[in-house]
Amino acid sequence: MDYKKSKAPVNTVTRNIMDLCSGTDNIYESVSIIAKRANQISVQIKEDLSKKLAEFASYNDSLEEVFENREQIEISRYYEKLPKPTLLATQEFVDGNVYWRDPCHEAIPQGEE
């Protein structure tokens, strides 16, 4: 997923609490859902970055051969400019792009009580 194309803001935005709890009717549950999604996004971004930087890995133990790789710097700058995972997760939650379910609130079929 290309997170650069996301509509999430790069800086922190003040949000109305009632807008965040409209889907769950509980602000704490909404924050928990956003936090879990932010962890998923963070892991995914870290894996993507690790894969891209693994191409530039040097397995020489020589300290004298330290050099700057322009492509590696560009990749690092790209990931530094991305919105933080919490901002991405919050935007996904507000847009309704996050699926969650709570087994405690699901209806029990009749005859299985």
Secondary structure, 3 states (H helix, E strand, C coil): CCHHHCCCCCCCCCCCHHHHCCCCCCHHHHHHHHHHHHHHHHHHHHHHHHHHHHCCCCCCCCCCCCCCCHHHHHHHHHHHHCCCHHHHHHHHHHHCCCCCCCCCCCCCCCCCC
